[in-house]
Amino acid sequence: MKASELDKKFDDGVEDIIDELDMTTATRPNKEQRRVNVDFPTWMVESLDREASRLGVTRQSIIKIWIAERLEKAS
């Protein structure tokens, strides 16, 4: 199928185009994960754990959320 045909199907909204896509090779740009190691003092880890527990999320989640919020403010 040509790109123009796929665009028309999508734009018309008449057909579901998901069957036309190869989802096994789909990627989300700039969403790839990279592992980063950061050393925190014990008191900070304990504070993070308390706050994460209070919110019902993991330590990793709260760190990601807080950093994302800060980066959004900075830009």
CHARMM-style PDB file with segment names, atoms N, HN, CA, C and O in Angstrom:
ATOM      1  N   MET     1       0.844  -1.174   0.000  1.00  0.00      PROA
ATOM      2  CA  MET     1       0.000   0.000   0.000  1.00  0.00      PROA
ATOM      3  C   MET     1       0.890   1.237   0.000  1.00  0.00      PROA
ATOM      4  O   MET     1       1.898   1.288   0.704  1.00  0.00      PROA
ATOM      5  N   LYS     2       0.519   2.204  -0.772  1.00  0.00      PROA
ATOM      6  HN  LYS     2      -0.301   2.163  -1.344  1.00  0.00      PROA
ATOM      7  CA  LYS     2       1.276   3.448  -0.832  1.00  0.00      PROA
ATOM      8  C   LYS     2       0.957   4.302   0.392  1.00  0.00      PROA
ATOM      9  O   LYS     2      -0.116   4.193   0.985  1.00  0.00      PROA
ATOM     10  N   ALA     3       1.904   5.141   0.749  1.00  0.00      PROA
ATOM     11  HN  ALA     3       2.776   5.230   0.267  1.00  0.00      PROA
ATOM     12  CA  ALA     3       1.733   6.028   1.898  1.00  0.00      PROA
ATOM     13  C   ALA     3       0.518   6.926   1.717  1.00  0.00      PROA
ATOM     14  O   ALA     3      -0.206   7.202   2.673  1.00  0.00      PROA
ATOM     15  N   SER     4       0.300   7.373   0.506  1.00  0.00      PROA
ATOM     16  HN  SER     4       0.888   7.149  -0.271  1.00  0.00      PROA
ATOM     17  CA  SER     4      -0.850   8.254   0.249  1.00  0.00      PROA
ATOM     18  C   SER     4      -2.171   7.536   0.512  1.00  0.00      PROA
ATOM     19  O   SER     4      -3.124   8.146   0.996  1.00  0.00      PROA
ATOM     20  N   GLU     5      -2.232   6.231   0.190  1.00  0.00      PROA
ATOM     21  HN  GLU     5      -1.457   5.735  -0.203  1.00  0.00      PROA
ATOM     22  CA  GLU     5      -3.442   5.447   0.449  1.00  0.00      PROA
ATOM     23  C   GLU     5      -3.659   5.288   1.953  1.00  0.00      PROA
ATOM     24  O   GLU     5      -4.784   5.402   2.440  1.00  0.00      PROA
ATOM     25  N   LEU     6      -2.582   5.025   2.680  1.00  0.00      PROA
ATOM     26  HN  LEU     6      -1.669   4.932   2.285  1.00  0.00      PROA
ATOM     27  CA  LEU     6      -2.679   4.879   4.135  1.00  0.00      PROA
ATOM     28  C   LEU     6      -3.102   6.206   4.762  1.00  0.00      PROA
ATOM     29  O   LEU     6      -3.945   6.229   5.659  1.00  0.00      PROA
ATOM     30  N   ASP     7      -2.521   7.303   4.294  1.00  0.00      PROA
ATOM     31  HN  ASP     7      -1.836   7.284   3.565  1.00  0.00      PROA
ATOM     32  CA  ASP     7      -2.902   8.626   4.794  1.00  0.00      PROA
ATOM     33  C   ASP     7      -4.380   8.893   4.571  1.00  0.00      PROA
ATOM     34  O   ASP     7      -5.060   9.421   5.452  1.00  0.00      PROA
ATOM     35  N   LYS     8      -4.881   8.531   3.396  1.00  0.00      PROA
ATOM     36  HN  LYS     8      -4.329   8.102   2.681  1.00  0.00      PROA
ATOM     37  CA  LYS     8      -6.293   8.768   3.079  1.00  0.00      PROA
ATOM     38  C   LYS     8      -7.188   7.955   4.010  1.00  0.00      PROA
ATOM     39  O   LYS     8      -8.177   8.476   4.526  1.00  0.00      PROA
ATOM     40  N   LYS     9      -6.852   6.683   4.230  1.00  0.00      PROA
ATOM     41  HN  LYS     9      -6.049   6.260   3.811  1.00  0.00      PROA
ATOM     42  CA  LYS     9      -7.644   5.845   5.139  1.00  0.00      PROA
ATOM     43  C   LYS     9      -7.666   6.457   6.536  1.00  0.00      PROA
ATOM     44  O   LYS     9      -8.709   6.516   7.187  1.00  0.00      PROA
ATOM     45  N   PHE    10      -6.488   6.914   6.987  1.00  0.00      PROA
ATOM     46  HN  PHE    10      -5.641   6.867   6.458  1.00  0.00      PROA
ATOM     47  CA  PHE    10      -6.395   7.514   8.315  1.00  0.00      PROA
ATOM     48  C   PHE    10      -7.194   8.806   8.387  1.00  0.00      PROA
ATOM     49  O   PHE    10      -7.973   9.010   9.318  1.00  0.00      PROA
ATOM     50  N   ASP    11      -7.002   9.668   7.411  1.00  0.00      PROA
ATOM     51  HN  ASP    11      -6.369   9.502   6.655  1.00  0.00      PROA
ATOM     52  CA  ASP    11      -7.678  10.967   7.402  1.00  0.00      PROA
ATOM     53  C   ASP    11      -9.196  10.827   7.305  1.00  0.00      PROA
ATOM     54  O   ASP    11      -9.938  11.588   7.925  1.00  0.00      PROA
ATOM     55  N   ASP    12      -9.649   9.849   6.522  1.00  0.00      PROA
ATOM     56  HN  ASP    12      -9.046   9.231   6.018  1.00  0.00      PROA
ATOM     57  CA  ASP    12     -11.096   9.645   6.368  1.00  0.00      PROA
ATOM     58  C   ASP    12     -11.714   9.069   7.638  1.00  0.00      PROA
ATOM     59  O   ASP    12     -12.896   9.283   7.909  1.00  0.00      PROA
ATOM     60  N   GLY    13     -10.917   8.340   8.416  1.00  0.00      PROA
ATOM     61  HN  GLY    13      -9.957   8.166   8.196  1.00  0.00      PROA
ATOM     62  CA  GLY    13     -11.403   7.763   9.664  1.00  0.00      PROA
ATOM     63  C   GLY    13     -12.434   6.670   9.482  1.00  0.00      PROA
ATOM     64  O   GLY    13     -13.082   6.258  10.444  1.00  0.00      PROA
ATOM     65  N   VAL    14     -12.591   6.200   8.262  1.00  0.00      PROA
ATOM     66  HN  VAL    14     -12.065   6.535   7.480  1.00  0.00      PROA
ATOM     67  CA  VAL    14     -13.601   5.181   7.971  1.00  0.00      PROA
ATOM     68  C   VAL    14     -13.101   3.795   8.382  1.00  0.00      PROA
ATOM     69  O   VAL    14     -13.868   2.967   8.873  1.00  0.00      PROA
ATOM     70  N   GLU    15     -11.820   3.559   8.175  1.00  0.00      PROA
ATOM     71  HN  GLU    15     -11.197   4.231   7.776  1.00  0.00      PROA
ATOM     72  CA  GLU    15     -11.257   2.243   8.447  1.00  0.00      PROA
ATOM     73  C   GLU    15     -10.222   2.307   9.556  1.00  0.00      PROA
ATOM     74  O   GLU    15      -9.548   3.321   9.741  1.00  0.00      PROA
ATOM     75  N   ASP    16     -10.108   1.218  10.284  1.00  0.00      PROA
ATOM     76  HN  ASP    16     -10.655   0.394  10.133  1.00  0.00      PROA
ATOM     77  CA  ASP    16      -9.054   1.095  11.282  1.00  0.00      PROA
ATOM     78  C   ASP    16      -7.785   0.691  10.544  1.00  0.00      PROA
ATOM     79  O   ASP    16      -7.749  -0.344   9.879  1.00  0.00      PROA
ATOM     80  N   ILE    17      -6.750   1.508  10.662  1.00  0.00      PROA
ATOM     81  HN  ILE    17      -6.779   2.349  11.202  1.00  0.00      PROA
ATOM     82  CA  ILE    17      -5.526   1.244   9.897  1.00  0.00      PROA
ATOM     83  C   ILE    17      -4.514   0.390  10.655  1.00  0.00      PROA
ATOM     84  O   ILE    17      -3.451   0.074  10.120  1.00  0.00      PROA
ATOM     85  N   ILE    18      -4.826   0.018  11.881  1.00  0.00      PROA
ATOM     86  HN  ILE    18      -5.689   0.275  12.316  1.00  0.00      PROA
ATOM     87  CA  ILE    18      -3.852  -0.709  12.701  1.00  0.00      PROA
ATOM     88  C   ILE    18      -3.397  -2.007  12.036  1.00  0.00      PROA
ATOM     89  O   ILE    18      -2.246  -2.415  12.188  1.00  0.00      PROA
ATOM     90  N   ASP    19      -4.302  -2.657  11.298  1.00  0.00      PROA
ATOM     91  HN  ASP    19      -5.237  -2.325  11.174  1.00  0.00      PROA
ATOM     92  CA  ASP    19      -3.932  -3.904  10.626  1.00  0.00      PROA
ATOM     93  C   ASP    19      -2.946  -3.671   9.489  1.00  0.00      PROA
ATOM     94  O   ASP    19      -2.293  -4.609   9.033  1.00  0.00      PROA
ATOM     95  N   GLU    20      -2.835  -2.449   9.037  1.00  0.00      PROA
ATOM     96  HN  GLU    20      -3.366  -1.687   9.407  1.00  0.00      PROA
ATOM     97  CA  GLU    20      -1.921  -2.109   7.949  1.00  0.00      PROA
ATOM     98  C   GLU    20      -0.496  -1.854   8.460  1.00  0.00      PROA
ATOM     99  O   GLU    20       0.441  -1.773   7.667  1.00  0.00      PROA
ATOM    100  N   LEU    21      -0.338  -1.731   9.759  1.00  0.00      PROA
ATOM    101  HN  LEU    21      -1.099  -1.797  10.403  1.00  0.00      PROA
ATOM    102  CA  LEU    21       0.957  -1.376  10.341  1.00  0.00      PROA
ATOM    103  C   LEU    21       1.676  -2.596  10.890  1.00  0.00      PROA
ATOM    104  O   LEU    21       1.042  -3.518  11.401  1.00  0.00      PROA
ATOM    105  N   ASP    22       2.987  -2.602  10.784  1.00  0.00      PROA
ATOM    106  HN  ASP    22       3.502  -1.852  10.369  1.00  0.00      PROA
ATOM    107  CA  ASP    22       3.810  -3.662  11.362  1.00  0.00      PROA
ATOM    108  C   ASP    22       4.242  -3.199  12.756  1.00  0.00      PROA
ATOM    109  O   ASP    22       5.248  -2.505  12.902  1.00  0.00      PROA
ATOM    110  N   MET    23       3.479  -3.586  13.771  1.00  0.00      PROA
ATOM    111  HN  MET    23       2.662  -4.150  13.653  1.00  0.00      PROA
ATOM    112  CA  MET    23       3.725  -3.121  15.130  1.00  0.00      PROA
ATOM    113  C   MET    23       4.961  -3.765  15.768  1.00  0.00      PROA
ATOM    114  O   MET    23       5.421  -3.313  16.816  1.00  0.00      PROA
ATOM    115  N   THR    24       5.496  -4.811  15.148  1.00  0.00      PROA
ATOM    116  HN  THR    24       5.122  -5.179  14.296  1.00  0.00      PROA
ATOM    117  CA  THR    24       6.683  -5.461  15.715  1.00  0.00      PROA
ATOM    118  C   THR    24       7.921  -4.582  15.590  1.00  0.00      PROA
ATOM    119  O   THR    24       8.898  -4.769  16.315  1.00  0.00      PROA
ATOM    120  N   THR    25       7.878  -3.630  14.673  1.00  0.00      PROA
ATOM    121  HN  THR    25       7.085  -3.479  14.083  1.00  0.00      PROA
ATOM    122  CA  THR    25       9.034  -2.751  14.483  1.00  0.00      PROA
ATOM    123  C   THR    25       8.745  -1.311  14.916  1.00  0.00      PROA
ATOM    124  O   THR    25       9.567  -0.419  14.707  1.00  0.00      PROA
ATOM    125  N   ALA    26       7.579  -1.091  15.516  1.00  0.00      PROA
ATOM    126  HN  ALA    26       6.911  -1.816  15.685  1.00  0.00      PROA
ATOM    127  CA  ALA    26       7.207   0.264  15.931  1.00  0.00      PROA
ATOM    128  C   ALA    26       8.080   0.726  17.095  1.00  0.00      PROA
ATOM    129  O   ALA    26       8.399  -0.053  17.993  1.00  0.00      PROA
ATOM    130  N   THR    27       8.459   1.992  17.067  1.00  0.00      PROA
ATOM    131  HN  THR    27       8.200   2.625  16.338  1.00  0.00      PROA
ATOM    132  CA  THR    27       9.234   2.580  18.157  1.00  0.00      PROA
ATOM    133  C   THR    27       8.636   3.921  18.528  1.00  0.00      PROA
ATOM    134  O   THR    27       7.897   4.525  17.751  1.00  0.00      PROA
ATOM    135  N   ARG    28       8.962   4.377  19.719  1.00  0.00      PROA
ATOM    136  HN  ARG    28       9.562   3.887  20.351  1.00  0.00      PROA
ATOM    137  CA  ARG    28       8.542   5.692  20.177  1.00  0.00      PROA
ATOM    138  C   ARG    28       9.786   6.561  20.266  1.00  0.00      PROA
ATOM    139  O   ARG    28      10.608   6.367  21.161  1.00  0.00      PROA
ATOM    140  N   PRO    29       9.938   7.503  19.365  1.00  0.00      PROA
ATOM    141  CA  PRO    29      11.143   8.348  19.368  1.00  0.00      PROA
ATOM    142  C   PRO    29      11.344   9.046  20.708  1.00  0.00      PROA
ATOM    143  O   PRO    29      10.397   9.535  21.324  1.00  0.00      PROA
ATOM    144  N   ASN    30      12.576   9.077  21.131  1.00  0.00      PROA
ATOM    145  HN  ASN    30      13.345   8.679  20.631  1.00  0.00      PROA
ATOM    146  CA  ASN    30      12.979   9.718  22.388  1.00  0.00      PROA
ATOM    147  C   ASN    30      12.342   9.097  23.624  1.00  0.00      PROA
ATOM    148  O   ASN    30      12.306   9.727  24.681  1.00  0.00      PROA
ATOM    149  N   LYS    31      11.845   7.886  23.509  1.00  0.00      PROA
ATOM    150  HN  LYS    31      11.874   7.374  22.650  1.00  0.00      PROA
ATOM    151  CA  LYS    31      11.246   7.203  24.656  1.00  0.00      PROA
ATOM    152  C   LYS    31      12.028   5.943  25.036  1.00  0.00      PROA
ATOM    153  O   LYS    31      11.601   5.178  25.901  1.00  0.00      PROA
ATOM    154  N   GLU    32      13.178   5.732  24.382  1.00  0.00      PROA
ATOM    155  HN  GLU    32      13.524   6.353  23.679  1.00  0.00      PROA
ATOM    156  CA  GLU    32      13.987   4.575  24.715  1.00  0.00      PROA
ATOM    157  C   GLU    32      14.493   4.737  26.147  1.00  0.00      PROA
ATOM    158  O   GLU    32      14.779   5.848  26.595  1.00  0.00      PROA
ATOM    159  N   GLN    33      14.596   3.633  26.843  1.00  0.00      PROA
ATOM    160  HN  GLN    33      14.364   2.731  26.478  1.00  0.00      PROA
ATOM    161  CA  GLN    33      15.064   3.656  28.224  1.00  0.00      PROA
ATOM    162  C   GLN    33      16.585   3.575  28.267  1.00  0.00      PROA
ATOM    163  O   GLN    33      17.200   2.859  27.477  1.00  0.00      PROA
ATOM    164  N   ARG    34      17.179   4.306  29.186  1.00  0.00      PROA
ATOM    165  HN  ARG    34      16.680   4.887  29.828  1.00  0.00      PROA
ATOM    166  CA  ARG    34      18.611   4.216  29.461  1.00  0.00      PROA
ATOM    167  C   ARG    34      18.775   4.112  30.958  1.00  0.00      PROA
ATOM    168  O   ARG    34      18.140   4.847  31.714  1.00  0.00      PROA
ATOM    169  N   ARG    35      19.615   3.211  31.382  1.00  0.00      PROA
ATOM    170  HN  ARG    35      20.131   2.614  30.768  1.00  0.00      PROA
ATOM    171  CA  ARG    35      19.861   3.031  32.801  1.00  0.00      PROA
ATOM    172  C   ARG    35      20.891   4.053  33.262  1.00  0.00      PROA
ATOM    173  O   ARG    35      21.923   4.259  32.624  1.00  0.00      PROA
ATOM    174  N   VAL    36      20.579   4.689  34.393  1.00  0.00      PROA
ATOM    175  HN  VAL    36      19.741   4.521  34.912  1.00  0.00      PROA
ATOM    176  CA  VAL    36      21.468   5.675  34.987  1.00  0.00      PROA
ATOM    177  C   VAL    36      21.604   5.341  36.466  1.00  0.00      PROA
ATOM    178  O   VAL    36      20.602   5.153  37.156  1.00  0.00      PROA
ATOM    179  N   ASN    37      22.811   5.267  36.944  1.00  0.00      PROA
ATOM    180  HN  ASN    37      23.625   5.419  36.383  1.00  0.00      PROA
ATOM    181  CA  ASN    37      23.046   5.009  38.363  1.00  0.00      PROA
ATOM    182  C   ASN    37      23.362   6.316  39.071  1.00  0.00      PROA
ATOM    183  O   ASN    37      24.213   7.088  38.628  1.00  0.00      PROA
ATOM    184  N   VAL    38      22.670   6.554  40.170  1.00  0.00      PROA
ATOM    185  HN  VAL    38      21.979   5.927  40.530  1.00  0.00      PROA
ATOM    186  CA  VAL    38      22.870   7.769  40.949  1.00  0.00      PROA
ATOM    187  C   VAL    38      23.007   7.361  42.404  1.00  0.00      PROA
ATOM    188  O   VAL    38      22.202   6.584  42.917  1.00  0.00      PROA
ATOM    189  N   ASP    39      24.022   7.884  43.064  1.00  0.00      PROA
ATOM    190  HN  ASP    39      24.676   8.516  42.648  1.00  0.00      PROA
ATOM    191  CA  ASP    39      24.207   7.604  44.486  1.00  0.00      PROA
ATOM    192  C   ASP    39      23.564   8.711  45.307  1.00  0.00      PROA
ATOM    193  O   ASP    39      23.839   9.892  45.094  1.00  0.00      PROA
ATOM    194  N   PHE    40      22.697   8.318  46.259  1.00  0.00      PROA
ATOM    195  HN  PHE    40      22.474   7.359  46.432  1.00  0.00      PROA
ATOM    196  CA  PHE    40      22.040   9.252  47.162  1.00  0.00      PROA
ATOM    197  C   PHE    40      22.467   8.959  48.585  1.00  0.00      PROA
ATOM    198  O   PHE    40      22.757   7.809  48.916  1.00  0.00      PROA
ATOM    199  N   PRO    41      22.512   9.976  49.438  1.00  0.00      PROA
ATOM    200  CA  PRO    41      22.760   9.714  50.855  1.00  0.00      PROA
ATOM    201  C   PRO    41      21.585   8.932  51.454  1.00  0.00      PROA
ATOM    202  O   PRO    41      20.462   9.001  50.953  1.00  0.00      PROA
ATOM    203  N   THR    42      21.856   8.200  52.515  1.00  0.00      PROA
ATOM    204  HN  THR    42      22.768   8.145  52.921  1.00  0.00      PROA
ATOM    205  CA  THR    42      20.840   7.353  53.141  1.00  0.00      PROA
ATOM    206  C   THR    42      19.592   8.142  53.516  1.00  0.00      PROA
ATOM    207  O   THR    42      18.475   7.680  53.282  1.00  0.00      PROA
ATOM    208  N   TRP    43      19.769   9.335  54.099  1.00  0.00      PROA
ATOM    209  HN  TRP    43      20.677   9.711  54.289  1.00  0.00      PROA
ATOM    210  CA  TRP    43      18.602  10.110  54.524  1.00  0.00      PROA
ATOM    211  C   TRP    43      17.696  10.445  53.347  1.00  0.00      PROA
ATOM    212  O   TRP    43      16.476  10.505  53.497  1.00  0.00      PROA
ATOM    213  N   MET    44      18.299  10.666  52.161  1.00  0.00      PROA
ATOM    214  HN  MET    44      19.291  10.617  52.040  1.00  0.00      PROA
ATOM    215  CA  MET    44      17.514  11.015  50.984  1.00  0.00      PROA
ATOM    216  C   MET    44      16.722   9.805  50.484  1.00  0.00      PROA
ATOM    217  O   MET    44      15.559   9.930  50.100  1.00  0.00      PROA
ATOM    218  N   VAL    45      17.359   8.641  50.492  1.00  0.00      PROA
ATOM    219  HN  VAL    45      18.303   8.539  50.804  1.00  0.00      PROA
ATOM    220  CA  VAL    45      16.672   7.412  50.073  1.00  0.00      PROA
ATOM    221  C   VAL    45      15.498   7.130  51.010  1.00  0.00      PROA
ATOM    222  O   VAL    45      14.414   6.754  50.564  1.00  0.00      PROA
ATOM    223  N   GLU    46      15.722   7.313  52.304  1.00  0.00      PROA
ATOM    224  HN  GLU    46      16.602   7.618  52.667  1.00  0.00      PROA
ATOM    225  CA  GLU    46      14.651   7.074  53.272  1.00  0.00      PROA
ATOM    226  C   GLU    46      13.501   8.056  53.061  1.00  0.00      PROA
ATOM    227  O   GLU    46      12.334   7.675  53.154  1.00  0.00      PROA
ATOM    228  N   SER    47      13.824   9.307  52.780  1.00  0.00      PROA
ATOM    229  HN  SER    47      14.772   9.616  52.704  1.00  0.00      PROA
ATOM    230  CA  SER    47      12.786  10.304  52.509  1.00  0.00      PROA
ATOM    231  C   SER    47      12.023   9.980  51.222  1.00  0.00      PROA
ATOM    232  O   SER    47      10.800  10.105  51.163  1.00  0.00      PROA
ATOM    233  N   LEU    48      12.755   9.569  50.209  1.00  0.00      PROA
ATOM    234  HN  LEU    48      13.749   9.467  50.257  1.00  0.00      PROA
ATOM    235  CA  LEU    48      12.116   9.160  48.957  1.00  0.00      PROA
ATOM    236  C   LEU    48      11.180   7.978  49.190  1.00  0.00      PROA
ATOM    237  O   LEU    48      10.062   7.953  48.676  1.00  0.00      PROA
ATOM    238  N   ASP    49      11.640   7.006  49.961  1.00  0.00      PROA
ATOM    239  HN  ASP    49      12.548   7.026  50.378  1.00  0.00      PROA
ATOM    240  CA  ASP    49      10.822   5.824  50.236  1.00  0.00      PROA
ATOM    241  C   ASP    49       9.552   6.191  51.001  1.00  0.00      PROA
ATOM    242  O   ASP    49       8.478   5.662  50.713  1.00  0.00      PROA
ATOM    243  N   ARG    50       9.670   7.091  51.973  1.00  0.00      PROA
ATOM    244  HN  ARG    50      10.542   7.521  52.207  1.00  0.00      PROA
ATOM    245  CA  ARG    50       8.485   7.513  52.730  1.00  0.00      PROA
ATOM    246  C   ARG    50       7.474   8.201  51.813  1.00  0.00      PROA
ATOM    247  O   ARG    50       6.279   7.908  51.860  1.00  0.00      PROA
ATOM    248  N   GLU    51       7.961   9.109  50.990  1.00  0.00      PROA
ATOM    249  HN  GLU    51       8.931   9.348  50.952  1.00  0.00      PROA
ATOM    250  CA  GLU    51       7.064   9.835  50.086  1.00  0.00      PROA
ATOM    251  C   GLU    51       6.456   8.900  49.041  1.00  0.00      PROA
ATOM    252  O   GLU    51       5.272   9.011  48.721  1.00  0.00      PROA
ATOM    253  N   ALA    52       7.257   7.989  48.513  1.00  0.00      PROA
ATOM    254  HN  ALA    52       8.219   7.899  48.772  1.00  0.00      PROA
ATOM    255  CA  ALA    52       6.753   7.024  47.533  1.00  0.00      PROA
ATOM    256  C   ALA    52       5.678   6.147  48.168  1.00  0.00      PROA
ATOM    257  O   ALA    52       4.646   5.878  47.552  1.00  0.00      PROA
ATOM    258  N   SER    53       5.915   5.711  49.378  1.00  0.00      PROA
ATOM    259  HN  SER    53       6.753   5.930  49.879  1.00  0.00      PROA
ATOM    260  CA  SER    53       4.938   4.885  50.089  1.00  0.00      PROA
ATOM    261  C   SER    53       3.643   5.659  50.329  1.00  0.00      PROA
ATOM    262  O   SER    53       2.547   5.129  50.148  1.00  0.00      PROA
ATOM    263  N   ARG    54       3.783   6.910  50.735  1.00  0.00      PROA
ATOM    264  HN  ARG    54       4.674   7.341  50.882  1.00  0.00      PROA
ATOM    265  CA  ARG    54       2.611   7.749  50.980  1.00  0.00      PROA
ATOM    266  C   ARG    54       1.761   7.901  49.718  1.00  0.00      PROA
ATOM    267  O   ARG    54       0.532   7.909  49.784  1.00  0.00      PROA
ATOM    268  N   LEU    55       2.429   8.021  48.569  1.00  0.00      PROA
ATOM    269  HN  LEU    55       3.428   8.014  48.515  1.00  0.00      PROA
ATOM    270  CA  LEU    55       1.736   8.189  47.297  1.00  0.00      PROA
ATOM    271  C   LEU    55       1.345   6.862  46.644  1.00  0.00      PROA
ATOM    272  O   LEU    55       0.581   6.845  45.678  1.00  0.00      PROA
ATOM    273  N   GLY    56       1.865   5.758  47.168  1.00  0.00      PROA
ATOM    274  HN  GLY    56       2.485   5.772  47.952  1.00  0.00      PROA
ATOM    275  CA  GLY    56       1.550   4.444  46.607  1.00  0.00      PROA
ATOM    276  C   GLY    56       2.246   4.159  45.302  1.00  0.00      PROA
ATOM    277  O   GLY    56       1.698   3.485  44.430  1.00  0.00      PROA
ATOM    278  N   VAL    57       3.470   4.678  45.163  1.00  0.00      PROA
ATOM    279  HN  VAL    57       3.914   5.226  45.872  1.00  0.00      PROA
ATOM    280  CA  VAL    57       4.259   4.427  43.958  1.00  0.00      PROA
ATOM    281  C   VAL    57       5.642   3.913  44.377  1.00  0.00      PROA
ATOM    282  O   VAL    57       5.971   3.889  45.563  1.00  0.00      PROA
ATOM    283  N   THR    58       6.424   3.515  43.412  1.00  0.00      PROA
ATOM    284  HN  THR    58       6.156   3.535  42.448  1.00  0.00      PROA
ATOM    285  CA  THR    58       7.776   3.042  43.710  1.00  0.00      PROA
ATOM    286  C   THR    58       8.738   4.214  43.840  1.00  0.00      PROA
ATOM    287  O   THR    58       8.444   5.322  43.392  1.00  0.00      PROA
ATOM    288  N   ARG    59       9.875   3.965  44.447  1.00  0.00      PROA
ATOM    289  HN  ARG    59      10.114   3.064  44.810  1.00  0.00      PROA
ATOM    290  CA  ARG    59      10.922   4.984  44.548  1.00  0.00      PROA
ATOM    291  C   ARG    59      11.331   5.462  43.159  1.00  0.00      PROA
ATOM    292  O   ARG    59      11.484   6.662  42.934  1.00  0.00      PROA
ATOM    293  N   GLN    60      11.504   4.541  42.244  1.00  0.00      PROA
ATOM    294  HN  GLN    60      11.379   3.566  42.427  1.00  0.00      PROA
ATOM    295  CA  GLN    60      11.911   4.906  40.887  1.00  0.00      PROA
ATOM    296  C   GLN    60      10.872   5.816  40.242  1.00  0.00      PROA
ATOM    297  O   GLN    60      11.226   6.789  39.576  1.00  0.00      PROA
ATOM    298  N   SER    61       9.604   5.506  40.435  1.00  0.00      PROA
ATOM    299  HN  SER    61       9.317   4.715  40.975  1.00  0.00      PROA
ATOM    300  CA  SER    61       8.543   6.322  39.838  1.00  0.00      PROA
ATOM    301  C   SER    61       8.568   7.744  40.357  1.00  0.00      PROA
ATOM    302  O   SER    61       8.444   8.693  39.582  1.00  0.00      PROA
ATOM    303  N   ILE    62       8.727   7.898  41.654  1.00  0.00      PROA
ATOM    304  HN  ILE    62       8.828   7.127  42.283  1.00  0.00      PROA
ATOM    305  CA  ILE    62       8.710   9.254  42.210  1.00  0.00      PROA
ATOM    306  C   ILE    62       9.927  10.056  41.737  1.00  0.00      PROA
ATOM    307  O   ILE    62       9.820  11.257  41.486  1.00  0.00      PROA
ATOM    308  N   ILE    63      11.064   9.404  41.619  1.00  0.00      PROA
ATOM    309  HN  ILE    63      11.151   8.429  41.823  1.00  0.00      PROA
ATOM    310  CA  ILE    63      12.255  10.095  41.118  1.00  0.00      PROA
ATOM    311  C   ILE    63      12.013  10.548  39.679  1.00  0.00      PROA
ATOM    312  O   ILE    63      12.320  11.689  39.334  1.00  0.00      PROA
ATOM    313  N   LYS    64      11.468   9.671  38.840  1.00  0.00      PROA
ATOM    314  HN  LYS    64      11.218   8.744  39.121  1.00  0.00      PROA
ATOM    315  CA  LYS    64      11.192  10.026  37.449  1.00  0.00      PROA
ATOM    316  C   LYS    64      10.198  11.181  37.352  1.00  0.00      PROA
ATOM    317  O   LYS    64      10.395  12.121  36.582  1.00  0.00      PROA
ATOM    318  N   ILE    65       9.135  11.100  38.138  1.00  0.00      PROA
ATOM    319  HN  ILE    65       8.975  10.337  38.764  1.00  0.00      PROA
ATOM    320  CA  ILE    65       8.108  12.145  38.108  1.00  0.00      PROA
ATOM    321  C   ILE    65       8.698  13.484  38.502  1.00  0.00      PROA
ATOM    322  O   ILE    65       8.489  14.485  37.816  1.00  0.00      PROA
ATOM    323  N   TRP    66       9.435  13.510  39.605  1.00  0.00      PROA
ATOM    324  HN  TRP    66       9.605  12.698  40.162  1.00  0.00      PROA
ATOM    325  CA  TRP    66       9.993  14.772  40.091  1.00  0.00      PROA
ATOM    326  C   TRP    66      11.003  15.365  39.113  1.00  0.00      PROA
ATOM    327  O   TRP    66      11.015  16.574  38.884  1.00  0.00      PROA
ATOM    328  N   ILE    67      11.840  14.523  38.545  1.00  0.00      PROA
ATOM    329  HN  ILE    67      11.831  13.540  38.731  1.00  0.00      PROA
ATOM    330  CA  ILE    67      12.819  15.027  37.576  1.00  0.00      PROA
ATOM    331  C   ILE    67      12.109  15.539  36.321  1.00  0.00      PROA
ATOM    332  O   ILE    67      12.471  16.588  35.788  1.00  0.00      PROA
ATOM    333  N   ALA    68      11.103  14.805  35.850  1.00  0.00      PROA
ATOM    334  HN  ALA    68      10.809  13.953  36.283  1.00  0.00      PROA
ATOM    335  CA  ALA    68      10.347  15.248  34.670  1.00  0.00      PROA
ATOM    336  C   ALA    68       9.683  16.593  34.927  1.00  0.00      PROA
ATOM    337  O   ALA    68       9.709  17.471  34.065  1.00  0.00      PROA
ATOM    338  N   GLU    69       9.082  16.765  36.114  1.00  0.00      PROA
ATOM    339  HN  GLU    69       9.061  16.052  36.815  1.00  0.00      PROA
ATOM    340  CA  GLU    69       8.449  18.039  36.454  1.00  0.00      PROA
ATOM    341  C   GLU    69       9.460  19.181  36.439  1.00  0.00      PROA
ATOM    342  O   GLU    69       9.183  20.265  35.927  1.00  0.00      PROA
ATOM    343  N   ARG    70      10.611  18.924  36.998  1.00  0.00      PROA
ATOM    344  HN  ARG    70      10.836  18.043  37.414  1.00  0.00      PROA
ATOM    345  CA  ARG    70      11.646  19.966  37.057  1.00  0.00      PROA
ATOM    346  C   ARG    70      12.144  20.323  35.651  1.00  0.00      PROA
ATOM    347  O   ARG    70      12.355  21.495  35.339  1.00  0.00      PROA
ATOM    348  N   LEU    71      12.328  19.309  34.814  1.00  0.00      PROA
ATOM    349  HN  LEU    71      12.157  18.356  35.067  1.00  0.00      PROA
ATOM    350  CA  LEU    71      12.807  19.558  33.456  1.00  0.00      PROA
ATOM    351  C   LEU    71      11.775  20.310  32.625  1.00  0.00      PROA
ATOM    352  O   LEU    71      12.135  21.143  31.793  1.00  0.00      PROA
ATOM    353  N   GLU    72      10.494  20.023  32.844  1.00  0.00      PROA
ATOM    354  HN  GLU    72      10.201  19.346  33.520  1.00  0.00      PROA
ATOM    355  CA  GLU    72       9.448  20.740  32.121  1.00  0.00      PROA
ATOM    356  C   GLU    72       9.424  22.210  32.522  1.00  0.00      PROA
ATOM    357  O   GLU    72       9.215  23.082  31.680  1.00  0.00      PROA
ATOM    358  N   LYS    73       9.638  22.485  33.803  1.00  0.00      PROA
ATOM    359  HN  LYS    73       9.809  21.776  34.488  1.00  0.00      PROA
ATOM    360  CA  LYS    73       9.682  23.870  34.269  1.00  0.00      PROA
ATOM    361  C   LYS    73      10.867  24.614  33.656  1.00  0.00      PROA
ATOM    362  O   LYS    73      10.767  25.796  33.327  1.00  0.00      PROA
ATOM    363  N   ALA    74      11.979  23.912  33.508  1.00  0.00      PROA
ATOM    364  HN  ALA    74      12.060  22.952  33.775  1.00  0.00      PROA
ATOM    365  CA  ALA    74      13.208  24.536  33.019  1.00  0.00      PROA
ATOM    366  C   ALA    74      13.137  24.876  31.529  1.00  0.00      PROA
ATOM    367  O   ALA    74      13.876  25.737  31.052  1.00  0.00      PROA
ATOM    368  N   SER    75      12.255  24.204  30.800  1.00  0.00      PROA
ATOM    369  HN  SER    75      11.655  23.505  31.188  1.00  0.00      PROA
ATOM    370  CA  SER    75      12.222  24.467  29.359  1.00  0.00      PROA
ATOM    371  C   SER    75      11.120  25.377  28.937  1.00  0.00      PROA
ATOM    372  OT1 SER    75      10.985  25.675  27.750  1.00  0.00      PROA
TER     373      SER     75
END
